[in-house]
């Protein structure tokens, strides 16, 4: 096996999405990273990562965050409706499958825990890495806590109400 063949094998990996197999290489990762960087810049410029904006929201002092969240909900609902109506496929040509999920009391508990953590830390999981990029170093503690919480959920998943 030549050095070029070895390099190609090491930079390509097989990923499975929606029960289909897709070849990914480092170029895909670069595209995703660039989108993430742009998304983070938008978060910073729109003040979505601002602890003060989040506290204003929870104290019902400002409409800013409610407007952002409401816009995101509308865009997501329209996107899902369009995906279902036109049977839009992924870039890799795979069918997008959106399954219905039952509502349980676990949704209430999870939502309460999520909101409590959001209010206490001033950080939603979405912009955590944008906050690090903005120089808010203490967010590392929040990321570690989020990872610990995710691991804890995975450990106790079978015992929890679903």
Backbone as a chain_set.jsonl record, in Angstrom:
{"seq": "XXXXXXXXXXXXXXXXXXXXXXXXXXXXXXXXXXXXXXXXXXXXXXXXXXXXXXXXXXXXXXXXXXXXXXXXXXXXXXXXXXXXXXXXXXXXXXXXXXXXXXXXXXXXXXXXXXXXXXXXXXXXXXXXXXXXXXXXXXXXXXXXXXXXXXXXXXXXXXXXXX", "coords": {"N": [[0.855, -1.182, 0.0], [0.628, 2.149, -0.907], [1.959, 5.34, 0.242], [0.19, 7.418, -0.355], [-2.258, 6.072, -0.608], [-2.501, 5.155, 2.023], [-2.784, 7.607, 3.336], [-5.226, 8.525, 2.282], [-6.955, 6.618, 3.372], [-6.709, 7.18, 6.081], [-7.795, 9.739, 6.268], [-10.391, 9.516, 5.485], [-13.56, 8.507, 6.682], [-16.157, 6.296, 7.597], [-19.45, 7.153, 8.063], [-22.581, 6.721, 9.658], [-25.833, 7.666, 9.008], [-29.256, 8.03, 9.47], [-29.639, 5.315, 8.918], [-28.088, 4.897, 6.647], [-25.052, 4.631, 4.776], [-22.367, 6.833, 4.651], [-19.63, 8.321, 3.084], [-17.226, 10.257, 4.647], [-14.901, 12.921, 4.658], [-12.034, 14.909, 5.587], [-12.649, 17.363, 4.455], [-15.418, 17.642, 4.693], [-15.582, 18.008, 7.444], [-14.289, 20.453, 7.673], [-16.087, 22.152, 6.344], [-18.296, 21.969, 8.103], [-17.128, 23.043, 10.382], [-16.612, 25.685, 9.57], [-19.244, 26.618, 9.193], [-20.101, 26.425, 11.835], [-18.403, 28.319, 13.051], [-19.265, 30.7, 11.814], [-21.909, 30.685, 12.735], [-21.409, 30.961, 15.492], [-20.283, 33.546, 15.527], [-22.507, 35.031, 14.731], [-24.148, 34.528, 16.954], [-22.679, 35.891, 18.952], [-22.674, 38.569, 17.982], [-25.432, 39.085, 17.938], [-25.957, 39.152, 20.554], [-26.849, 36.895, 21.872], [-25.441, 35.202, 23.469], [-25.031, 36.598, 25.74], [-24.892, 36.945, 29.186], [-26.293, 38.873, 30.563], [-28.423, 39.466, 28.818], [-29.779, 37.037, 28.892], [-30.496, 36.927, 31.59], [-32.197, 39.149, 31.643], [-34.267, 38.122, 30.121], [-35.257, 36.0, 31.75], [-36.151, 37.496, 33.877], [-38.214, 38.798, 32.781], [-37.793, 41.306, 31.577], [-37.065, 42.117, 29.064], [-37.735, 41.802, 25.568], [-35.991, 40.764, 23.748], [-34.589, 38.15, 23.765], [-36.798, 36.454, 23.714], [-37.836, 37.111, 21.251], [-35.785, 36.171, 19.568], [-35.809, 33.407, 20.175], [-38.469, 32.797, 19.516], [-38.443, 33.379, 16.762], [-36.645, 31.401, 15.93], [-38.149, 29.096, 16.5], [-40.298, 29.393, 14.709], [-38.925, 29.367, 12.221], [-37.814, 26.783, 12.362], [-40.158, 25.199, 12.448], [-41.319, 25.806, 9.956], [-39.26, 24.86, 8.307], [-39.251, 22.074, 8.87], [-41.83, 21.441, 7.987], [-41.571, 22.018, 5.24], [-39.563, 20.184, 4.55], [-40.921, 17.768, 4.991], [-43.128, 18.064, 3.201], [-41.991, 18.387, 0.591], [-40.348, 16.239, 0.518], [-37.547, 16.457, 0.949], [-34.125, 15.68, 0.511], [-30.99, 14.756, 2.099], [-27.69, 16.244, 1.734], [-26.132, 14.143, 0.968], [-27.959, 12.621, -0.405], [-29.735, 11.057, 1.005], [-32.871, 10.023, 2.404], [-34.764, 12.135, 4.543], [-35.801, 11.339, 7.697], [-38.283, 11.943, 9.926], [-39.376, 11.197, 12.971], [-42.281, 10.748, 15.011], [-42.501, 11.576, 18.44], [-43.504, 10.444, 21.612], [-45.209, 12.427, 24.1], [-44.191, 12.766, 27.405], [-44.137, 12.67, 31.054], [-41.515, 12.963, 31.653], [-40.581, 14.828, 29.842], [-41.438, 17.204, 30.976], [-40.008, 17.257, 33.412], [-37.386, 17.254, 32.396], [-37.416, 19.665, 30.923], [-37.785, 21.509, 32.998], [-35.409, 21.11, 34.479], [-33.556, 21.844, 32.506], [-34.254, 24.572, 32.08], [-33.754, 25.582, 34.657], [-30.982, 25.162, 34.899], [-30.155, 26.811, 32.805], [-30.993, 29.324, 33.693], [-29.455, 29.565, 36.015], [-26.782, 29.438, 35.142], [-26.686, 31.159, 33.031], [-26.378, 30.322, 30.483], [-27.222, 28.66, 27.611], [-27.067, 25.391, 26.147], [-26.464, 25.573, 23.361], [-24.857, 27.963, 22.592], [-22.453, 27.595, 24.041], [-19.768, 27.082, 23.214], [-19.334, 29.292, 21.645], [-19.296, 31.2, 23.607], [-16.912, 30.572, 24.902], [-15.192, 31.217, 22.8], [-15.648, 33.931, 22.791], [-14.23, 34.713, 24.928], [-15.089, 34.121, 27.498], [-14.075, 32.494, 29.903], [-14.925, 31.083, 32.182], [-16.986, 29.524, 31.398], [-16.108, 27.016, 30.834], [-16.492, 25.466, 33.078], [-19.25, 25.175, 33.014], [-19.541, 23.714, 30.648], [-18.212, 21.354, 31.392], [-19.947, 20.546, 33.42], [-22.282, 20.155, 31.919], [-21.471, 17.994, 30.329], [-21.062, 16.089, 32.344], [-23.687, 15.895, 33.315], [-24.936, 14.843, 31.021], [-23.651, 12.364, 30.827], [-24.517, 11.273, 33.253], [-27.279, 11.104, 32.804], [-27.268, 9.19, 30.716], [-26.294, 7.001, 32.138], [-28.319, 6.491, 34.046], [-30.535, 6.154, 32.455], [-32.284, 3.955, 31.88], [-33.719, 3.692, 34.263], [-35.215, 5.971, 34.467], [-38.283, 7.896, 33.983], [-39.862, 7.585, 30.892]], "CA": [[0.0, 0.0, 0.0], [1.461, 3.348, -1.016], [1.744, 6.392, 1.232], [-1.014, 8.163, -0.748], [-3.41, 5.243, -0.237], [-2.604, 5.182, 3.48], [-3.294, 8.923, 3.722], [-6.646, 8.558, 1.958], [-7.671, 5.786, 4.337], [-6.718, 7.825, 7.388], [-8.593, 10.963, 6.276], [-11.782, 9.204, 5.214], [-14.19, 7.6, 7.626], [-17.527, 5.959, 7.226], [-20.421, 7.588, 9.063], [-23.926, 6.255, 9.36], [-26.901, 8.597, 9.33], [-30.544, 7.556, 8.959], [-29.448, 3.939, 8.435], [-27.365, 4.879, 5.376], [-23.62, 4.776, 4.954], [-21.879, 7.994, 3.916], [-18.199, 8.563, 3.23], [-16.884, 11.623, 5.04], [-13.473, 13.179, 4.732], [-11.729, 16.112, 6.361], [-13.293, 18.516, 3.832], [-16.728, 17.765, 5.328], [-15.37, 18.588, 8.77], [-13.952, 21.86, 7.477], [-17.346, 22.851, 6.055], [-19.079, 22.05, 9.337], [-16.436, 23.968, 11.281], [-16.854, 27.047, 9.088], [-20.635, 26.958, 9.518], [-20.125, 26.628, 13.282], [-17.739, 29.593, 13.357], [-20.19, 31.769, 11.405], [-23.02, 30.628, 13.678], [-20.913, 31.544, 16.742], [-20.154, 34.999, 15.339], [-23.877, 35.563, 14.765], [-24.575, 34.485, 18.364], [-22.006, 36.964, 19.691], [-23.153, 39.869, 17.5], [-26.843, 39.243, 18.297], [-25.967, 39.156, 22.024], [-27.551, 35.716, 22.358], [-24.611, 34.561, 24.49], [-24.859, 37.537, 26.84], [-25.502, 36.584, 30.461], [-27.237, 39.938, 30.905], [-29.622, 39.278, 27.991], [-30.484, 35.86, 29.399], [-31.128, 37.318, 32.861], [-33.334, 40.021, 31.29], [-35.343, 37.257, 29.659], [-35.862, 35.297, 32.877], [-36.798, 38.487, 34.745], [-39.259, 39.403, 31.941], [-37.452, 42.713, 31.403], [-36.743, 42.427, 27.684], [-38.298, 40.896, 24.574], [-34.914, 40.383, 22.836], [-34.375, 36.703, 23.683], [-38.052, 35.826, 23.298], [-37.906, 37.321, 19.808], [-34.828, 35.258, 18.93], [-36.3, 32.037, 20.341], [-39.688, 32.689, 18.725], [-38.044, 33.315, 15.358], [-36.056, 30.079, 15.72], [-39.238, 28.114, 16.488], [-41.032, 29.559, 13.444], [-38.059, 28.889, 11.138], [-37.718, 25.328, 12.476], [-41.449, 24.614, 12.066], [-41.432, 25.93, 8.498], [-38.264, 23.967, 7.696], [-39.735, 20.693, 8.985], [-42.985, 21.314, 7.097], [-41.068, 21.964, 3.866], [-38.853, 18.904, 4.375], [-41.933, 16.716, 4.861], [-43.963, 18.272, 2.021], [-41.253, 18.188, -0.653], [-39.492, 15.054, 0.684], [-36.184, 16.921, 0.707], [-33.09, 14.724, 0.899], [-29.761, 15.343, 2.604], [-26.682, 16.491, 0.703], [-25.686, 12.829, 0.51], [-29.018, 11.954, -1.151], [-30.525, 10.202, 1.88], [-34.182, 10.532, 2.802], [-34.82, 12.654, 5.903], [-36.873, 10.673, 8.419], [-38.629, 12.635, 11.17], [-40.324, 10.332, 13.663], [-43.035, 11.352, 16.102], [-42.079, 11.115, 19.757], [-44.6, 10.662, 22.563], [-44.999, 13.372, 25.192], [-44.255, 12.099, 28.705], [-43.819, 13.566, 32.166], [-40.082, 13.197, 31.603], [-40.369, 16.075, 29.106], [-41.641, 18.305, 31.936], [-38.852, 17.265, 34.314], [-36.219, 17.673, 31.619], [-37.554, 21.089, 30.627], [-37.539, 22.259, 34.241], [-33.962, 21.048, 34.761], [-32.889, 22.644, 31.482], [-34.497, 25.988, 32.391], [-33.053, 25.917, 35.902], [-29.559, 25.272, 34.571], [-29.996, 27.968, 31.937], [-31.124, 30.527, 34.521], [-28.346, 29.642, 36.977], [-25.484, 29.649, 34.497], [-26.775, 32.174, 31.983], [-25.852, 29.716, 29.263], [-27.93, 27.565, 26.955], [-26.018, 24.552, 25.547], [-26.124, 25.958, 21.995], [-23.745, 28.89, 22.403], [-21.356, 27.435, 25.007], [-18.451, 27.22, 22.585], [-19.225, 30.694, 21.223], [-18.911, 31.947, 24.801], [-15.464, 30.371, 25.066], [-14.565, 32.026, 21.745], [-15.779, 35.35, 23.154], [-13.333, 34.982, 26.046], [-15.719, 33.851, 28.793], [-13.399, 31.259, 30.297], [-15.63, 30.346, 33.232], [-17.951, 28.632, 30.756], [-15.528, 25.671, 30.844], [-17.163, 24.773, 34.185], [-20.597, 24.845, 32.531], [-19.391, 22.622, 29.679], [-17.904, 20.147, 32.173], [-21.191, 20.161, 34.096], [-23.186, 19.624, 30.896], [-20.985, 16.665, 29.984], [-21.352, 15.224, 33.484], [-25.128, 15.663, 33.303], [-25.236, 13.95, 29.907], [-23.181, 11.036, 31.221], [-25.405, 10.805, 34.32], [-28.525, 10.694, 32.155], [-27.014, 7.927, 30.027], [-26.104, 5.948, 33.145], [-29.598, 6.197, 34.706], [-31.597, 6.243, 31.453], [-33.266, 2.861, 31.989], [-34.527, 3.871, 35.467], [-35.955, 7.233, 34.391], [-39.557, 7.801, 33.256], [-39.802, 8.014, 29.49]], "C": [[0.897, 1.24, 0.0], [1.097, 4.358, 0.071], [0.476, 7.185, 0.911], [-2.262, 7.37, -0.366], [-3.608, 5.241, 1.276], [-3.188, 6.504, 3.951], [-4.792, 9.011, 3.451], [-7.462, 7.741, 2.95], [-7.765, 6.501, 5.679], [-7.572, 9.093, 7.413], [-10.06, 10.703, 5.976], [-12.308, 8.294, 6.306], [-15.611, 7.363, 7.152], [-18.428, 6.385, 8.381], [-21.786, 7.062, 8.671], [-24.924, 7.268, 9.869], [-28.182, 8.048, 8.723], [-30.412, 6.182, 8.299], [-28.803, 3.863, 7.054], [-25.885, 5.087, 5.665], [-23.123, 5.897, 4.055], [-20.381, 8.094, 4.147], [-17.985, 10.027, 3.591], [-15.373, 11.75, 5.03], [-13.264, 14.481, 5.488], [-12.358, 17.371, 5.759], [-14.686, 18.736, 4.423], [-16.58, 18.431, 6.69], [-15.033, 20.067, 8.68], [-15.216, 22.674, 7.203], [-18.175, 23.027, 7.319], [-18.448, 23.029, 10.318], [-16.676, 25.414, 10.865], [-18.284, 27.505, 9.387], [-20.752, 27.234, 11.013], [-19.495, 27.951, 13.695], [-18.658, 30.761, 12.99], [-21.375, 31.837, 12.364], [-22.614, 31.26, 15.014], [-20.771, 33.054, 16.653], [-21.531, 35.658, 15.378], [-24.396, 35.588, 16.199], [-23.971, 35.633, 19.161], [-22.565, 38.324, 19.282], [-24.608, 40.136, 17.878], [-27.043, 39.275, 19.814], [-26.74, 37.978, 22.611], [-26.751, 35.051, 23.469], [-24.428, 35.435, 25.72], [-25.609, 37.079, 28.095], [-26.559, 37.614, 30.832], [-28.531, 39.805, 30.105], [-30.456, 38.104, 28.504], [-31.173, 36.186, 30.725], [-32.313, 38.249, 32.626], [-34.532, 39.176, 30.865], [-36.044, 36.593, 30.843], [-36.545, 36.24, 33.862], [-37.924, 39.222, 34.019], [-39.049, 40.903, 31.746], [-37.197, 43.103, 29.955], [-37.332, 41.367, 26.764], [-37.219, 40.28, 23.686], [-34.793, 38.854, 22.67], [-35.643, 35.969, 23.265], [-38.24, 35.978, 21.79], [-36.996, 36.366, 19.064], [-35.351, 33.826, 18.993], [-37.56, 31.826, 19.501], [-39.39, 32.583, 17.236], [-37.464, 31.946, 15.027], [-37.137, 28.999, 15.651], [-40.004, 28.185, 15.173], [-40.206, 29.021, 12.273], [-37.954, 27.36, 11.171], [-39.013, 24.66, 12.038], [-41.64, 24.674, 10.553], [-40.469, 24.975, 7.788], [-38.738, 22.518, 7.729], [-40.921, 20.472, 8.047], [-42.537, 21.205, 5.637], [-40.341, 20.656, 3.575], [-39.853, 17.78, 4.172], [-42.712, 16.842, 3.558], [-43.229, 17.92, 0.727], [-40.301, 16.988, -0.599], [-38.033, 15.37, 0.347], [-35.188, 15.905, 1.248], [-31.868, 15.471, 1.431], [-28.806, 15.589, 1.449], [-26.183, 15.175, 0.12], [-26.747, 12.041, -0.231], [-29.894, 11.041, -0.309], [-31.871, 10.848, 2.188], [-34.108, 11.016, 4.252], [-36.034, 12.031, 6.589], [-37.081, 11.4, 9.74], [-39.71, 11.813, 11.852], [-41.035, 11.108, 14.772], [-42.572, 10.752, 17.422], [-43.196, 11.41, 20.744], [-44.218, 11.67, 23.638], [-45.172, 12.627, 26.502], [-43.947, 13.105, 29.81], [-42.316, 13.831, 32.245], [-39.735, 14.467, 30.833], [-40.494, 17.274, 30.046], [-40.424, 18.404, 32.861], [-37.597, 17.757, 33.596], [-36.248, 19.152, 31.304], [-37.294, 21.955, 31.848], [-36.056, 22.264, 34.598], [-33.171, 21.906, 33.782], [-33.029, 24.132, 31.794], [-33.782, 26.438, 33.642], [-31.554, 26.096, 35.64], [-29.267, 26.494, 33.727], [-30.043, 29.249, 32.755], [-29.93, 30.677, 35.468], [-27.025, 29.999, 36.313], [-25.5, 30.788, 33.49], [-26.281, 31.645, 30.656], [-26.73, 28.564, 28.822], [-26.851, 26.696, 26.294], [-25.581, 24.987, 24.151], [-24.901, 26.851, 21.875], [-22.57, 28.721, 23.374], [-19.982, 27.666, 24.373], [-18.244, 28.627, 22.03], [-18.82, 31.556, 22.419], [-17.426, 31.764, 25.106], [-14.718, 31.225, 24.047], [-14.62, 33.508, 22.038], [-14.935, 35.696, 24.372], [-13.94, 34.773, 27.421], [-15.217, 32.494, 29.273], [-14.133, 30.434, 31.334], [-16.668, 29.382, 32.667], [-17.413, 27.206, 30.69], [-16.183, 24.845, 31.953], [-18.559, 24.332, 33.751], [-20.525, 23.687, 31.531], [-19.093, 21.318, 30.407], [-19.159, 19.642, 32.888], [-22.185, 19.57, 33.11], [-22.768, 18.212, 30.49], [-21.257, 15.669, 31.108], [-22.84, 14.896, 33.553], [-25.547, 14.709, 32.197], [-24.825, 12.522, 30.232], [-24.106, 10.442, 32.278], [-26.738, 10.334, 33.745], [-28.342, 9.342, 31.462], [-26.895, 6.764, 30.991], [-27.44, 5.513, 33.75], [-30.778, 6.119, 33.739], [-32.675, 5.184, 31.626], [-34.183, 3.014, 33.205], [-35.419, 5.102, 35.423], [-37.275, 7.057, 33.647], [-39.416, 8.35, 31.834], [-41.184, 7.949, 28.898]], "O": [[1.813, 1.354, 0.815], [0.063, 4.241, 0.73], [-0.241, 7.584, 1.828], [-3.223, 7.942, 0.148], [-4.737, 5.315, 1.76], [-4.004, 6.523, 4.872], [-5.546, 9.51, 4.285], [-8.561, 8.15, 3.325], [-8.799, 6.433, 6.344], [-8.034, 9.489, 8.483], [-10.895, 11.582, 6.19], [-11.596, 7.418, 6.798], [-16.175, 8.154, 6.396], [-18.194, 6.019, 9.533], [-22.108, 6.97, 7.487], [-24.868, 7.682, 11.027], [-28.182, 7.639, 7.562], [-31.004, 5.927, 7.251], [-28.958, 2.858, 6.359], [-25.52, 5.66, 6.691], [-23.409, 5.922, 2.858], [-19.915, 7.965, 5.278], [-18.499, 10.924, 2.922], [-14.655, 10.804, 5.354], [-14.222, 15.083, 5.973], [-12.58, 18.347, 6.475], [-15.098, 19.877, 4.633], [-17.362, 19.313, 7.045], [-15.455, 20.851, 9.531], [-15.396, 23.756, 7.761], [-18.697, 24.112, 7.577], [-19.155, 23.764, 11.007], [-16.917, 26.273, 11.714], [-18.503, 28.648, 9.788], [-21.432, 28.179, 11.414], [-20.0, 28.628, 14.591], [-18.808, 31.702, 13.769], [-21.796, 32.925, 12.76], [-23.391, 32.012, 15.602], [-21.104, 33.766, 17.6], [-21.702, 36.715, 15.986], [-25.018, 36.566, 16.614], [-24.661, 36.276, 19.953], [-22.894, 39.143, 20.141], [-24.984, 41.285, 18.113], [-28.169, 39.41, 20.294], [-27.234, 38.063, 23.736], [-27.334, 34.396, 24.333], [-23.731, 35.04, 26.654], [-26.819, 36.855, 28.056], [-27.611, 37.258, 31.363], [-29.618, 40.009, 30.648], [-31.684, 38.173, 28.543], [-32.307, 35.766, 30.955], [-33.322, 38.157, 33.325], [-35.673, 39.483, 31.211], [-37.271, 36.616, 30.936], [-37.43, 35.817, 34.606], [-38.519, 40.151, 34.565], [-40.007, 41.676, 31.748], [-37.118, 44.291, 29.642], [-37.421, 40.192, 27.123], [-37.513, 39.351, 22.934], [-34.886, 38.339, 21.555], [-35.576, 34.974, 22.543], [-38.749, 35.07, 21.131], [-37.387, 35.807, 18.04], [-35.34, 33.112, 17.99], [-37.703, 30.793, 18.846], [-40.013, 31.791, 16.528], [-37.753, 31.387, 13.969], [-37.047, 28.087, 14.829], [-40.324, 27.152, 14.585], [-40.732, 28.298, 11.427], [-38.0, 26.714, 10.124], [-38.976, 23.655, 11.328], [-42.075, 23.698, 9.941], [-40.828, 24.357, 6.786], [-38.64, 21.811, 6.726], [-41.008, 19.435, 7.389], [-43.068, 20.387, 4.885], [-40.48, 20.087, 2.492], [-39.674, 16.935, 3.295], [-42.939, 15.843, 2.876], [-43.78, 17.235, -0.134], [-39.544, 16.743, -1.539], [-37.381, 14.663, -0.421], [-35.392, 15.338, 2.322], [-31.736, 16.678, 1.231], [-29.077, 15.191, 0.317], [-25.852, 15.093, -1.063], [-26.492, 10.913, -0.651], [-30.722, 10.314, -0.859], [-31.989, 12.073, 2.225], [-33.465, 10.383, 5.09], [-37.162, 12.177, 6.117], [-36.176, 11.468, 10.572], [-40.837, 11.74, 11.364], [-40.46, 12.006, 15.388], [-42.287, 9.557, 17.504], [-43.774, 12.497, 20.724], [-43.057, 11.76, 24.038], [-46.171, 11.936, 26.702], [-43.551, 14.239, 29.543], [-41.894, 14.821, 32.843], [-38.728, 15.114, 31.119], [-39.745, 18.243, 29.926], [-39.878, 19.487, 33.07], [-36.845, 18.575, 34.126], [-35.225, 19.829, 31.403], [-36.661, 23.007, 31.751], [-35.508, 23.299, 34.976], [-32.236, 22.606, 34.169], [-32.043, 24.869, 31.774], [-33.258, 27.551, 33.694], [-30.943, 27.059, 36.102], [-28.24, 27.146, 33.912], [-29.237, 30.155, 32.545], [-29.452, 31.788, 35.696], [-26.239, 30.773, 36.859], [-24.45, 31.322, 33.134], [-25.823, 32.405, 29.803], [-26.951, 27.611, 29.569], [-25.806, 27.224, 25.914], [-24.421, 24.786, 23.792], [-23.984, 26.525, 21.12], [-21.763, 29.641, 23.509], [-19.14, 28.364, 24.937], [-17.112, 29.104, 21.951], [-18.084, 32.53, 22.262], [-16.759, 32.71, 25.526], [-13.731, 31.879, 24.382], [-13.756, 34.266, 21.597], [-14.922, 36.847, 24.808], [-13.363, 35.207, 28.418], [-15.87, 31.471, 29.067], [-13.986, 29.213, 31.37], [-17.17, 28.518, 33.386], [-18.192, 26.27, 30.506], [-16.405, 23.646, 31.779], [-18.995, 23.231, 34.089], [-21.359, 22.783, 31.568], [-19.666, 20.281, 30.071], [-19.396, 18.435, 32.949], [-22.862, 18.591, 33.425], [-23.616, 17.335, 30.325], [-21.641, 14.529, 30.848], [-23.215, 13.753, 33.817], [-26.415, 13.86, 32.404], [-25.562, 11.579, 29.946], [-24.445, 9.26, 32.221], [-27.264, 9.296, 34.146], [-29.177, 8.45, 31.612], [-27.349, 5.659, 30.692], [-27.677, 4.321, 33.946], [-31.922, 6.026, 34.183], [-33.863, 5.492, 31.527], [-35.31, 2.519, 33.187], [-36.298, 5.253, 36.271], [-37.393, 6.186, 32.785], [-38.908, 9.452, 31.627], [-41.368, 8.267, 27.723]]}, "num_chains": 1, "name": "protein.A"}
